[in-house]
């Protein structure tokens, strides 16, 4: 008479548990990264508007100021595209 082993079932249960834990970790990491992305977008928009106001009020804006404005604007729009790609909404968070 051959004895039936229950090891494969236990391994399968452990594997399912590990998959669930990994899925929860990924969701938590995604949530944290999404919050960081939204806060970075918020601060970049403030910097962009501040620089834009300074450039608009200056008589002769410097090349460095215009370059900084273009750089902040490019970063802001890049992060907006990333948020759209991730299907983020600031109102739902």
Jmol script that loads the backbone (N, CA, C; Angstrom):
load data "model"
ATOM      1  N   UNK A   1       0.830  -1.174   0.000  1.00  0.00           N
ATOM      2  CA  UNK A   1       0.000   0.000   0.000  1.00  0.00           C
ATOM      3  C   UNK A   1       0.883   1.249   0.000  1.00  0.00           C
ATOM      4  N   UNK A   2       0.562   2.136  -0.902  1.00  0.00           N
ATOM      5  CA  UNK A   2       1.336   3.339  -1.070  1.00  0.00           C
ATOM      6  C   UNK A   2       0.716   4.481  -0.268  1.00  0.00           C
ATOM      7  N   UNK A   3       1.575   5.268   0.361  1.00  0.00           N
ATOM      8  CA  UNK A   3       1.105   6.382   1.173  1.00  0.00           C
ATOM      9  C   UNK A   3       0.953   7.629   0.303  1.00  0.00           C
ATOM     10  N   UNK A   4      -0.124   8.317   0.469  1.00  0.00           N
ATOM     11  CA  UNK A   4      -0.380   9.515  -0.320  1.00  0.00           C
ATOM     12  C   UNK A   4       0.261  10.723   0.365  1.00  0.00           C
ATOM     13  N   UNK A   5       1.028  11.484  -0.389  1.00  0.00           N
ATOM     14  CA  UNK A   5       1.707  12.658   0.168  1.00  0.00           C
ATOM     15  C   UNK A   5       0.879  13.913  -0.087  1.00  0.00           C
ATOM     16  N   UNK A   6       0.874  14.792   0.876  1.00  0.00           N
ATOM     17  CA  UNK A   6       0.100  16.029   0.762  1.00  0.00           C
ATOM     18  C   UNK A   6       0.985  17.252   0.519  1.00  0.00           C
ATOM     19  N   UNK A   7       2.231  17.035   0.233  1.00  0.00           N
ATOM     20  CA  UNK A   7       3.135  18.161   0.041  1.00  0.00           C
ATOM     21  C   UNK A   7       2.752  19.060  -1.130  1.00  0.00           C
ATOM     22  N   UNK A   8       2.411  18.526  -2.287  1.00  0.00           N
ATOM     23  CA  UNK A   8       2.082  19.420  -3.408  1.00  0.00           C
ATOM     24  C   UNK A   8       0.944  20.383  -3.093  1.00  0.00           C
ATOM     25  N   UNK A   9      -0.056  19.945  -2.346  1.00  0.00           N
ATOM     26  CA  UNK A   9      -1.169  20.825  -2.005  1.00  0.00           C
ATOM     27  C   UNK A   9      -0.669  21.976  -1.118  1.00  0.00           C
ATOM     28  N   UNK A  10       0.161  21.639  -0.139  1.00  0.00           N
ATOM     29  CA  UNK A  10       0.697  22.658   0.751  1.00  0.00           C
ATOM     30  C   UNK A  10       1.549  23.654  -0.037  1.00  0.00           C
ATOM     31  N   UNK A  11       2.349  23.141  -0.957  1.00  0.00           N
ATOM     32  CA  UNK A  11       3.173  24.027  -1.770  1.00  0.00           C
ATOM     33  C   UNK A  11       2.307  24.951  -2.608  1.00  0.00           C
ATOM     34  N   UNK A  12       1.226  24.384  -3.130  1.00  0.00           N
ATOM     35  CA  UNK A  12       0.325  25.188  -3.950  1.00  0.00           C
ATOM     36  C   UNK A  12      -0.334  26.281  -3.107  1.00  0.00           C
ATOM     37  N   UNK A  13      -0.734  25.940  -1.873  1.00  0.00           N
ATOM     38  CA  UNK A  13      -1.332  26.936  -0.986  1.00  0.00           C
ATOM     39  C   UNK A  13      -0.330  28.032  -0.644  1.00  0.00           C
ATOM     40  N   UNK A  14       0.924  27.640  -0.379  1.00  0.00           N
ATOM     41  CA  UNK A  14       1.961  28.627  -0.083  1.00  0.00           C
ATOM     42  C   UNK A  14       2.217  29.516  -1.294  1.00  0.00           C
ATOM     43  N   UNK A  15       2.200  28.927  -2.467  1.00  0.00           N
ATOM     44  CA  UNK A  15       2.413  29.696  -3.690  1.00  0.00           C
ATOM     45  C   UNK A  15       1.295  30.717  -3.886  1.00  0.00           C
ATOM     46  N   UNK A  16       0.046  30.299  -3.660  1.00  0.00           N
ATOM     47  CA  UNK A  16      -1.081  31.231  -3.772  1.00  0.00           C
ATOM     48  C   UNK A  16      -0.961  32.350  -2.746  1.00  0.00           C
ATOM     49  N   UNK A  17      -0.559  32.003  -1.528  1.00  0.00           N
ATOM     50  CA  UNK A  17      -0.384  33.008  -0.479  1.00  0.00           C
ATOM     51  C   UNK A  17       0.696  34.007  -0.878  1.00  0.00           C
ATOM     52  N   UNK A  18       1.813  33.504  -1.398  1.00  0.00           N
ATOM     53  CA  UNK A  18       2.905  34.384  -1.814  1.00  0.00           C
ATOM     54  C   UNK A  18       2.469  35.309  -2.941  1.00  0.00           C
ATOM     55  N   UNK A  19       1.648  34.804  -3.854  1.00  0.00           N
ATOM     56  CA  UNK A  19       1.146  35.644  -4.943  1.00  0.00           C
ATOM     57  C   UNK A  19       0.249  36.746  -4.406  1.00  0.00           C
ATOM     58  N   UNK A  20      -0.600  36.417  -3.422  1.00  0.00           N
ATOM     59  CA  UNK A  20      -1.483  37.425  -2.831  1.00  0.00           C
ATOM     60  C   UNK A  20      -0.682  38.503  -2.115  1.00  0.00           C
ATOM     61  N   UNK A  21       0.333  38.080  -1.372  1.00  0.00           N
ATOM     62  CA  UNK A  21       1.174  39.035  -0.652  1.00  0.00           C
ATOM     63  C   UNK A  21       1.908  39.935  -1.642  1.00  0.00           C
ATOM     64  N   UNK A  22       2.429  39.357  -2.709  1.00  0.00           N
ATOM     65  CA  UNK A  22       3.139  40.145  -3.719  1.00  0.00           C
ATOM     66  C   UNK A  22       2.194  41.137  -4.388  1.00  0.00           C
ATOM     67  N   UNK A  23       0.962  40.726  -4.654  1.00  0.00           N
ATOM     68  CA  UNK A  23      -0.020  41.614  -5.268  1.00  0.00           C
ATOM     69  C   UNK A  23      -0.341  42.787  -4.335  1.00  0.00           C
ATOM     70  N   UNK A  24      -0.477  42.496  -3.045  1.00  0.00           N
ATOM     71  CA  UNK A  24      -0.751  43.560  -2.073  1.00  0.00           C
ATOM     72  C   UNK A  24       0.418  44.534  -1.972  1.00  0.00           C
ATOM     73  N   UNK A  25       1.645  43.995  -2.009  1.00  0.00           N
ATOM     74  CA  UNK A  25       2.827  44.867  -1.979  1.00  0.00           C
ATOM     75  C   UNK A  25       2.857  45.775  -3.201  1.00  0.00           C
ATOM     76  N   UNK A  26       2.572  45.202  -4.372  1.00  0.00           N
ATOM     77  CA  UNK A  26       2.576  46.008  -5.594  1.00  0.00           C
ATOM     78  C   UNK A  26       1.543  47.118  -5.517  1.00  0.00           C
ATOM     79  N   UNK A  27       0.349  46.807  -4.990  1.00  0.00           N
ATOM     80  CA  UNK A  27      -0.697  47.822  -4.868  1.00  0.00           C
ATOM     81  C   UNK A  27      -0.270  48.929  -3.919  1.00  0.00           C
ATOM     82  N   UNK A  28       0.367  48.548  -2.807  1.00  0.00           N
ATOM     83  CA  UNK A  28       0.808  49.546  -1.835  1.00  0.00           C
ATOM     84  C   UNK A  28       1.895  50.433  -2.434  1.00  0.00           C
ATOM     85  N   UNK A  29       2.844  49.826  -3.125  1.00  0.00           N
ATOM     86  CA  UNK A  29       3.917  50.592  -3.758  1.00  0.00           C
ATOM     87  C   UNK A  29       3.344  51.513  -4.821  1.00  0.00           C
ATOM     88  N   UNK A  30       2.395  51.026  -5.611  1.00  0.00           N
ATOM     89  CA  UNK A  30       1.775  51.852  -6.648  1.00  0.00           C
ATOM     90  C   UNK A  30       1.054  53.038  -6.022  1.00  0.00           C
ATOM     91  N   UNK A  31       0.368  52.805  -4.915  1.00  0.00           N
ATOM     92  CA  UNK A  31      -0.358  53.884  -4.249  1.00  0.00           C
ATOM     93  C   UNK A  31       0.606  54.961  -3.750  1.00  0.00           C
ATOM     94  N   UNK A  32       1.716  54.542  -3.162  1.00  0.00           N
ATOM     95  CA  UNK A  32       2.713  55.495  -2.671  1.00  0.00           C
ATOM     96  C   UNK A  32       3.322  56.273  -3.831  1.00  0.00           C
ATOM     97  N   UNK A  33       3.665  55.580  -4.905  1.00  0.00           N
ATOM     98  CA  UNK A  33       4.257  56.249  -6.066  1.00  0.00           C
ATOM     99  C   UNK A  33       3.267  57.220  -6.708  1.00  0.00           C
ATOM    100  N   UNK A  34       1.998  56.847  -6.750  1.00  0.00           N
ATOM    101  CA  UNK A  34       0.982  57.738  -7.304  1.00  0.00           C
ATOM    102  C   UNK A  34       0.853  59.005  -6.464  1.00  0.00           C
ATOM    103  N   UNK A  35       0.901  58.864  -5.148  1.00  0.00           N
ATOM    104  CA  UNK A  35       0.826  60.036  -4.275  1.00  0.00           C
ATOM    105  C   UNK A  35       2.039  60.943  -4.483  1.00  0.00           C
ATOM    106  N   UNK A  36       3.226  60.352  -4.622  1.00  0.00           N
ATOM    107  CA  UNK A  36       4.429  61.139  -4.874  1.00  0.00           C
ATOM    108  C   UNK A  36       4.331  61.867  -6.209  1.00  0.00           C
ATOM    109  N   UNK A  37       3.804  61.191  -7.207  1.00  0.00           N
ATOM    110  CA  UNK A  37       3.646  61.801  -8.524  1.00  0.00           C
ATOM    111  C   UNK A  37       2.695  62.992  -8.458  1.00  0.00           C
ATOM    112  N   UNK A  38       1.581  62.834  -7.771  1.00  0.00           N
ATOM    113  CA  UNK A  38       0.618  63.929  -7.660  1.00  0.00           C
ATOM    114  C   UNK A  38       1.196  65.115  -6.893  1.00  0.00           C
ATOM    115  N   UNK A  39       1.937  64.845  -5.825  1.00  0.00           N
ATOM    116  CA  UNK A  39       2.529  65.957  -5.078  1.00  0.00           C
ATOM    117  C   UNK A  39       3.605  66.655  -5.905  1.00  0.00           C
ATOM    118  N   UNK A  40       4.370  65.896  -6.676  1.00  0.00           N
ATOM    119  CA  UNK A  40       5.389  66.504  -7.541  1.00  0.00           C
ATOM    120  C   UNK A  40       4.739  67.370  -8.619  1.00  0.00           C
ATOM    121  N   UNK A  41       3.632  66.911  -9.180  1.00  0.00           N
ATOM    122  CA  UNK A  41       2.899  67.707 -10.172  1.00  0.00           C
ATOM    123  C   UNK A  41       2.425  69.013  -9.549  1.00  0.00           C
ATOM    124  N   UNK A  42       1.897  68.936  -8.344  1.00  0.00           N
ATOM    125  CA  UNK A  42       1.397  70.123  -7.652  1.00  0.00           C
ATOM    126  C   UNK A  42       2.520  71.145  -7.436  1.00  0.00           C
ATOM    127  N   UNK A  43       3.681  70.678  -6.931  1.00  0.00           N
ATOM    128  CA  UNK A  43       4.786  71.598  -6.677  1.00  0.00           C
ATOM    129  C   UNK A  43       5.388  72.148  -7.965  1.00  0.00           C
ATOM    130  N   UNK A  44       5.462  71.335  -9.006  1.00  0.00           N
ATOM    131  CA  UNK A  44       5.985  71.828 -10.283  1.00  0.00           C
ATOM    132  C   UNK A  44       5.070  72.884 -10.881  1.00  0.00           C
ATOM    133  N   UNK A  45       3.763  72.712 -10.719  1.00  0.00           N
ATOM    134  CA  UNK A  45       2.835  73.718 -11.232  1.00  0.00           C
ATOM    135  C   UNK A  45       3.032  75.036 -10.497  1.00  0.00           C
ATOM    136  N   UNK A  46       3.223  74.966  -9.184  1.00  0.00           N
ATOM    137  CA  UNK A  46       3.466  76.189  -8.418  1.00  0.00           C
ATOM    138  C   UNK A  46       4.753  76.872  -8.877  1.00  0.00           C
ATOM    139  N   UNK A  47       5.823  76.091  -9.051  1.00  0.00           N
ATOM    140  CA  UNK A  47       7.088  76.659  -9.533  1.00  0.00           C
ATOM    141  C   UNK A  47       6.927  77.268 -10.917  1.00  0.00           C
ATOM    142  N   UNK A  48       6.208  76.581 -11.781  1.00  0.00           N
ATOM    143  CA  UNK A  48       5.998  77.064 -13.140  1.00  0.00           C
ATOM    144  C   UNK A  48       5.251  78.395 -13.126  1.00  0.00           C
ATOM    145  N   UNK A  49       4.179  78.467 -12.346  1.00  0.00           N
ATOM    146  CA  UNK A  49       3.395  79.704 -12.286  1.00  0.00           C
ATOM    147  C   UNK A  49       4.209  80.844 -11.669  1.00  0.00           C
ATOM    148  N   UNK A  50       5.026  80.525 -10.662  1.00  0.00           N
ATOM    149  CA  UNK A  50       5.864  81.547 -10.037  1.00  0.00           C
ATOM    150  C   UNK A  50       6.885  82.088 -11.043  1.00  0.00           C
ATOM    151  N   UNK A  51       7.556  81.191 -11.761  1.00  0.00           N
ATOM    152  CA  UNK A  51       8.532  81.620 -12.770  1.00  0.00           C
ATOM    153  C   UNK A  51       7.857  82.382 -13.907  1.00  0.00           C
ATOM    154  N   UNK A  52       6.691  81.923 -14.316  1.00  0.00           N
ATOM    155  CA  UNK A  52       5.960  82.593 -15.398  1.00  0.00           C
ATOM    156  C   UNK A  52       5.590  84.015 -14.991  1.00  0.00           C
ATOM    157  N   UNK A  53       5.175  84.184 -13.746  1.00  0.00           N
ATOM    158  CA  UNK A  53       4.815  85.510 -13.250  1.00  0.00           C
ATOM    159  C   UNK A  53       6.035  86.428 -13.235  1.00  0.00           C
ATOM    160  N   UNK A  54       7.176  85.896 -12.804  1.00  0.00           N
ATOM    161  CA  UNK A  54       8.408  86.690 -12.780  1.00  0.00           C
ATOM    162  C   UNK A  54       8.808  87.082 -14.193  1.00  0.00           C
ATOM    163  N   UNK A  55       8.763  86.138 -15.126  1.00  0.00           N
ATOM    164  CA  UNK A  55       9.141  86.414 -16.519  1.00  0.00           C
ATOM    165  C   UNK A  55       8.178  87.423 -17.139  1.00  0.00           C
ATOM    166  N   UNK A  56       6.883  87.283 -16.860  1.00  0.00           N
ATOM    167  CA  UNK A  56       5.897  88.209 -17.421  1.00  0.00           C
ATOM    168  C   UNK A  56       6.084  89.631 -16.910  1.00  0.00           C
ATOM    169  N   UNK A  57       6.504  89.778 -15.662  1.00  0.00           N
ATOM    170  CA  UNK A  57       6.662  91.110 -15.079  1.00  0.00           C
ATOM    171  C   UNK A  57       8.031  91.727 -15.363  1.00  0.00           C
ATOM    172  N   UNK A  58       8.962  90.939 -15.855  1.00  0.00           N
ATOM    173  CA  UNK A  58      10.290  91.493 -16.120  1.00  0.00           C
ATOM    174  C   UNK A  58      10.308  92.187 -17.480  1.00  0.00           C
ATOM    175  N   UNK A  59      11.083  93.241 -17.553  1.00  0.00           N
ATOM    176  CA  UNK A  59      11.182  94.019 -18.791  1.00  0.00           C
ATOM    177  C   UNK A  59      11.991  93.251 -19.832  1.00  0.00           C
ATOM    178  N   UNK A  60      13.156  92.778 -19.418  1.00  0.00           N
ATOM    179  CA  UNK A  60      14.022  92.039 -20.335  1.00  0.00           C
ATOM    180  C   UNK A  60      14.413  90.711 -19.673  1.00  0.00           C
ATOM    181  N   UNK A  61      13.628  89.637 -19.893  1.00  0.00           N
ATOM    182  CA  UNK A  61      13.943  88.361 -19.237  1.00  0.00           C
ATOM    183  C   UNK A  61      15.265  87.786 -19.751  1.00  0.00           C
ATOM    184  N   UNK A  62      16.018  87.202 -18.847  1.00  0.00           N
ATOM    185  CA  UNK A  62      17.310  86.628 -19.218  1.00  0.00           C
ATOM    186  C   UNK A  62      17.110  85.288 -19.920  1.00  0.00           C
ATOM    187  N   UNK A  63      18.159  84.880 -20.615  1.00  0.00           N
ATOM    188  CA  UNK A  63      18.126  83.576 -21.287  1.00  0.00           C
ATOM    189  C   UNK A  63      18.008  82.452 -20.258  1.00  0.00           C
ATOM    190  N   UNK A  64      18.698  82.627 -19.145  1.00  0.00           N
ATOM    191  CA  UNK A  64      18.652  81.608 -18.099  1.00  0.00           C
ATOM    192  C   UNK A  64      17.243  81.486 -17.518  1.00  0.00           C
ATOM    193  N   UNK A  65      16.582  82.611 -17.319  1.00  0.00           N
ATOM    194  CA  UNK A  65      15.213  82.593 -16.806  1.00  0.00           C
ATOM    195  C   UNK A  65      14.259  81.916 -17.773  1.00  0.00           C
ATOM    196  N   UNK A  66      14.390  82.226 -19.055  1.00  0.00           N
ATOM    197  CA  UNK A  66      13.538  81.594 -20.064  1.00  0.00           C
ATOM    198  C   UNK A  66      13.806  80.093 -20.160  1.00  0.00           C
ATOM    199  N   UNK A  67      15.084  79.729 -20.014  1.00  0.00           N
ATOM    200  CA  UNK A  67      15.450  78.315 -20.059  1.00  0.00           C
ATOM    201  C   UNK A  67      14.877  77.570 -18.846  1.00  0.00           C
ATOM    202  N   UNK A  68      14.969  78.209 -17.675  1.00  0.00           N
ATOM    203  CA  UNK A  68      14.392  77.592 -16.472  1.00  0.00           C
ATOM    204  C   UNK A  68      12.883  77.426 -16.606  1.00  0.00           C
ATOM    205  N   UNK A  69      12.229  78.433 -17.175  1.00  0.00           N
ATOM    206  CA  UNK A  69      10.782  78.363 -17.374  1.00  0.00           C
ATOM    207  C   UNK A  69      10.420  77.213 -18.318  1.00  0.00           C
ATOM    208  N   UNK A  70      11.158  77.091 -19.404  1.00  0.00           N
ATOM    209  CA  UNK A  70      10.889  76.012 -20.362  1.00  0.00           C
ATOM    210  C   UNK A  70      11.147  74.642 -19.732  1.00  0.00           C
ATOM    211  N   UNK A  71      12.182  74.553 -18.901  1.00  0.00           N
ATOM    212  CA  UNK A  71      12.508  73.286 -18.248  1.00  0.00           C
ATOM    213  C   UNK A  71      11.415  72.867 -17.268  1.00  0.00           C
ATOM    214  N   UNK A  72      10.959  73.797 -16.436  1.00  0.00           N
ATOM    215  CA  UNK A  72       9.910  73.481 -15.463  1.00  0.00           C
ATOM    216  C   UNK A  72       8.613  73.129 -16.184  1.00  0.00           C
ATOM    217  N   UNK A  73       8.314  73.848 -17.245  1.00  0.00           N
ATOM    218  CA  UNK A  73       7.099  73.573 -18.017  1.00  0.00           C
ATOM    219  C   UNK A  73       7.166  72.179 -18.649  1.00  0.00           C
ATOM    220  N   UNK A  74       8.324  71.822 -19.190  1.00  0.00           N
ATOM    221  CA  UNK A  74       8.481  70.495 -19.800  1.00  0.00           C
ATOM    222  C   UNK A  74       8.338  69.387 -18.751  1.00  0.00           C
ATOM    223  N   UNK A  75       8.926  69.586 -17.576  1.00  0.00           N
ATOM    224  CA  UNK A  75       8.791  68.594 -16.501  1.00  0.00           C
ATOM    225  C   UNK A  75       7.336  68.439 -16.088  1.00  0.00           C
ATOM    226  N   UNK A  76       6.648  69.567 -15.961  1.00  0.00           N
ATOM    227  CA  UNK A  76       5.246  69.550 -15.540  1.00  0.00           C
ATOM    228  C   UNK A  76       4.389  68.766 -16.533  1.00  0.00           C
ATOM    229  N   UNK A  77       4.542  69.065 -17.822  1.00  0.00           N
ATOM    230  CA  UNK A  77       3.727  68.371 -18.818  1.00  0.00           C
ATOM    231  C   UNK A  77       4.106  66.897 -18.946  1.00  0.00           C
ATOM    232  N   UNK A  78       5.386  66.578 -18.718  1.00  0.00           N
ATOM    233  CA  UNK A  78       5.793  65.174 -18.734  1.00  0.00           C
ATOM    234  C   UNK A  78       5.106  64.404 -17.604  1.00  0.00           C
ATOM    235  N   UNK A  79       5.101  64.997 -16.409  1.00  0.00           N
ATOM    236  CA  UNK A  79       4.458  64.322 -15.279  1.00  0.00           C
ATOM    237  C   UNK A  79       2.946  64.240 -15.462  1.00  0.00           C
ATOM    238  N   UNK A  80       2.354  65.230 -16.118  1.00  0.00           N
ATOM    239  CA  UNK A  80       0.921  65.147 -16.415  1.00  0.00           C
ATOM    240  C   UNK A  80       0.624  63.976 -17.352  1.00  0.00           C
ATOM    241  N   UNK A  81       1.476  63.787 -18.358  1.00  0.00           N
ATOM    242  CA  UNK A  81       1.294  62.646 -19.262  1.00  0.00           C
ATOM    243  C   UNK A  81       1.453  61.328 -18.512  1.00  0.00           C
ATOM    244  N   UNK A  82       2.417  61.286 -17.601  1.00  0.00           N
ATOM    245  CA  UNK A  82       2.618  60.074 -16.804  1.00  0.00           C
ATOM    246  C   UNK A  82       1.393  59.796 -15.929  1.00  0.00           C
ATOM    247  N   UNK A  83       0.821  60.836 -15.346  1.00  0.00           N
ATOM    248  CA  UNK A  83      -0.380  60.664 -14.518  1.00  0.00           C
ATOM    249  C   UNK A  83      -1.555  60.195 -15.375  1.00  0.00           C
ATOM    250  N   UNK A  84      -1.672  60.724 -16.563  1.00  0.00           N
ATOM    251  CA  UNK A  84      -2.747  60.293 -17.461  1.00  0.00           C
ATOM    252  C   UNK A  84      -2.546  58.831 -17.857  1.00  0.00           C
ATOM    253  N   UNK A  85      -1.300  58.458 -18.091  1.00  0.00           N
ATOM    254  CA  UNK A  85      -0.989  57.070 -18.441  1.00  0.00           C
ATOM    255  C   UNK A  85      -1.348  56.127 -17.287  1.00  0.00           C
ATOM    256  N   UNK A  86      -1.128  56.578 -16.055  1.00  0.00           N
ATOM    257  CA  UNK A  86      -1.461  55.776 -14.872  1.00  0.00           C
ATOM    258  C   UNK A  86      -2.925  55.895 -14.479  1.00  0.00           C
ATOM    259  N   UNK A  87      -3.675  56.724 -15.211  1.00  0.00           N
ATOM    260  CA  UNK A  87      -5.104  56.959 -14.956  1.00  0.00           C
ATOM    261  C   UNK A  87      -5.332  57.513 -13.555  1.00  0.00           C
ATOM    262  N   UNK A  88      -4.524  58.524 -13.206  1.00  0.00           N
ATOM    263  CA  UNK A  88      -4.637  59.164 -11.898  1.00  0.00           C
ATOM    264  C   UNK A  88      -5.581  60.345 -11.971  1.00  0.00           C
ATOM    265  N   UNK A  89      -6.217  60.602 -10.849  1.00  0.00           N
ATOM    266  CA  UNK A  89      -7.090  61.753 -10.725  1.00  0.00           C
ATOM    267  C   UNK A  89      -6.845  62.341  -9.345  1.00  0.00           C
ATOM    268  N   UNK A  90      -6.485  63.609  -9.279  1.00  0.00           N
ATOM    269  CA  UNK A  90      -6.170  64.237  -7.999  1.00  0.00           C
ATOM    270  C   UNK A  90      -7.398  64.334  -7.110  1.00  0.00           C
ATOM    271  N   UNK A  91      -8.574  64.387  -7.691  1.00  0.00           N
ATOM    272  CA  UNK A  91      -9.788  64.529  -6.893  1.00  0.00           C
ATOM    273  C   UNK A  91     -10.180  63.230  -6.205  1.00  0.00           C
ATOM    274  N   UNK A  92      -9.798  62.104  -6.767  1.00  0.00           N
ATOM    275  CA  UNK A  92     -10.207  60.822  -6.193  1.00  0.00           C
ATOM    276  C   UNK A  92      -9.259  60.341  -5.109  1.00  0.00           C
ATOM    277  N   UNK A  93      -8.140  60.993  -4.930  1.00  0.00           N
ATOM    278  CA  UNK A  93      -7.149  60.543  -3.935  1.00  0.00           C
ATOM    279  C   UNK A  93      -7.347  61.204  -2.608  1.00  0.00           C
TER     280      UNK A  93
END
end "model"
wireframe off; spacefill off
backbone 0.3
color backbone group
